[in-house]
């Protein structure tokens, strides 16, 4: 499946969840529901996929333990939000995670909106591996 087709499938699943639940629930309920919808579409996904990232602090290597919420078909990372709005810091952090994970495309999806289209941010990692 091409990247754009896969993106459309993920967004279709997210819209289905938003239409079914609406805004106002816990982030975990949206995650569970989105995973259900991805499964219904026969899309493979990994939850809480670790990101290989180590930092050096005072001469010590620290394993920072970051993870992506979802990686669908090993091609698109999905970060789920439930906040007033997606901040520029959210976008910057997610862009770094995409680069570290070697994933080309990411979707930030904020379910705390009346119209889900307003809560979707697509991010392209131009430095694909």
C-alpha positions in Angstrom: 0.0 0.0 0.0 1.3 3.4 -0.9 2.1 6.0 1.8 -0.8 8.3 0.8 -3.3 5.4 0.7 -2.1 4.3 4.1 -2.4 7.8 5.5 -6.0 8.0 4.2 -6.8 4.7 5.9 -5.4 5.9 9.2 -7.3 9.2 9.0 -10.5 7.4 8.0 -10.1 5.2 11.2 -9.5 8.3 13.3 -12.5 10.1 11.9 -14.6 7.0 12.6 -13.5 7.0 16.2 -14.1 10.8 16.6 -17.6 10.5 15.1 -18.4 7.5 17.4 -17.0 9.0 20.6 -16.9 12.8 20.1 -14.5 14.9 22.2 -14.5 14.8 26.0 -13.1 11.3 26.9 -9.8 10.1 28.1 -6.8 9.8 25.7 -6.7 6.1 26.4 -10.2 5.5 25.1 -9.3 7.1 21.8 -6.2 5.0 21.5 -8.1 1.8 22.2 -10.8 2.7 19.7 -8.3 3.7 17.1 -6.5 0.4 17.5 -9.8 -1.4 17.1 -10.5 0.5 13.9 -7.0 -0.1 12.4 -7.5 -3.8 13.1 -10.9 -3.7 11.4 -9.1 -2.3 8.3 -6.6 -5.2 8.5 -3.7 -2.8 9.2 -0.8 -4.0 11.3 0.5 -1.7 14.0 2.8 -1.5 17.0 1.9 0.3 20.2 4.4 2.2 22.2 7.2 1.5 19.8 10.5 2.3 21.5 12.7 5.0 20.0 16.4 4.3 20.1 17.6 7.4 22.0 20.4 7.8 24.4 21.7 11.0 26.0 25.0 11.7 27.6 24.8 13.4 31.0 28.0 14.1 33.1 29.8 11.4 31.2 27.1 8.8 31.6 25.0 7.3 28.8 21.3 7.4 29.8 18.6 5.4 28.0 15.8 7.9 27.8 13.0 5.4 27.1 10.9 7.4 24.6 8.3 5.7 22.5 5.9 6.4 19.6 2.2 5.9 20.4 1.6 3.8 17.2 3.5 2.8 14.1 1.2 1.6 11.4 2.4 -0.9 8.8 6.0 0.0 9.8 5.6 3.2 7.8 3.6 5.9 9.6 3.9 7.0 13.2 0.8 8.3 15.0 1.0 10.4 18.1 -2.3 10.8 19.9 -3.2 14.0 21.8 -6.0 15.3 23.9 -5.3 18.9 24.6 -6.5 22.4 23.9 -4.4 22.6 20.7 -1.2 21.1 19.2 1.7 23.3 20.2 4.8 24.0 18.1 6.8 22.1 20.8 4.6 19.0 20.1 5.4 19.2 16.4 9.1 19.7 17.0 9.4 16.8 19.4 7.5 14.5 17.1 9.7 15.5 14.2 12.8 14.6 16.2 11.2 11.2 17.1 10.4 10.5 13.4 14.1 11.2 12.5 15.4 9.0 15.4 13.0 6.1 14.4 13.8 6.5 10.7 10.1 6.9 9.9 9.2 9.1 6.9 5.6 10.3 7.9 3.9 11.1 11.1 0.4 12.1 12.1 -0.3 14.1 15.2 -4.0 13.6 16.0 -5.7 15.7 18.7 -9.2 14.3 19.6 -10.1 17.3 21.7 -11.7 19.2 18.9 -15.2 19.6 17.5 -14.0 18.9 13.9 -11.2 16.3 13.8 -9.8 17.9 10.6 -8.7 20.8 12.8 -6.8 18.4 15.1 -4.7 16.7 12.5 -1.1 17.7 11.7 1.0 15.8 9.1 4.7 15.8 9.5 7.2 14.6 6.8 10.7 13.5 7.8 12.8 14.5 4.8 15.8 12.7 6.3 14.5 9.2 5.9 16.9 6.3 6.4 
